[in-house]
Amino acid sequence: MKTGTPGRKSRSHFVVTWKDPAQDGKVRSLKVRRIEDSELGPTFVALADFVFEAGGLVIDPEEDELRRRYAETRRLHLSIYGILSVEERGARNRGVSLEQDRGAVVFLPSDTPRR
């Protein structure tokens, strides 16, 4: 499993939330551009291309701690059993516009009779 497009800057990223065993199971979240299969085995995933907010007037202490902790890390290998969620974020999704693209709508038959 490989996500992201190598060599191409993408505006989308993933927010991975997991229980950190190094912090007594504290729930952590990290933004990454790539999630890959890990060489450690089938029960691990590798996170790469970390995304940290740069600049700004307000500094999030937790994000700053993660930035320092993973400053020299190329890939972070996590057990799939500790991962709580993976959320993909990116450019705003406009959804389907029925006025412009009526072919994108599929109506499925319902088992309930109409009245």
N, C-alpha and C positions, 0 to 999 in steps of 0.2 A: 504494500500500500504506500503510495507516494502522493502527497498533495502539494499544490503549488506548482509554478512553472519556473524551472531553473533558467537562469540567465535573463529573465524578464521581470522587471519590477512590477509587482502587483499591489494594488491598493487594498486588497483584502488580506485578512489575517485571521488566525484562530485564537480564541481565548480558551486555554486548557486549565481546568480546575481539578486539583488533586489533593490528596492527603499526604503531606510531606513527612516521611518517616524520620528525617533528620531533625524535625521540629516537633517531635512527639505527636504526630498526626494532625498538626495544624493545617487547616484548609488554605491553600495558596492558589493564586491565579497568575498565569503568565501568558503574554501575547507572543505568538510565533507566526512566521510565514510558512513554515513547512513542518509536516508531520510525516515520518517515514517508518518503515519497518526497521526494527533494531537487530543488530548482529548478535545481541545477547540471547535471542530466542523468540519463540512465537508469543510469549506473554509479555513482551516489552515493546514499546514504541519509542522512537527517537524524535525529539523536538529540536528544531534548528532555526536559524535566522530570527533571533529574538527581536521583539519590537518594544522599544521604550520611548515614552513621550519625551521629546527634547524641548528644552526651553520652557517658557511659561512662568507665570508668577507664583503659582501654587505648586509645591512639591509634595507628592504623595509619599509618606515615609516608607510604606510597605513596598512600593514600586522602586524607590531609591535603594532599599535594602536588597531587592532582587537584582537590580542593575549591578550593584557592587558584588553580590554573590556569584553571578554568572558572567562577569566581565571577561574572563578568560576561557569560558566554556564554548566549545564548538557545537556540541550536541548534548542534550540532556536525555538520558534513557529512563523512562518511567515504566513501572509495572502497570499493566492494564487493570489490575485489581485495585490500585490506588486512585485511578482516574475517576472523577465524579462526573465530569461533563466536558464536551468539546463543542464550542460555539463558533461558527464561521461568521465573520463580520466583514463588511466591505462597503463598496459604494452603495448609495441608496438604491434600493430595489423599487422600481416604479410599478411593478406588478403588471397585470394585463389591462390594457385599455380596450374596452369593448367597442368603442367608436372606431378605433383604428384597426383592430385585429380581431374580428369576429370569428375567424377560423381557429383561434386558440382555445375556444370554449367547447367542451365536450359535455353533452347531457347524457347521463346514464339512466336506463329505465329503473323505475322504482317498483317494488313489490306491493306497495300499498295502493289500493284503488283510488281513483280521483272521484270527487263528488261534484 
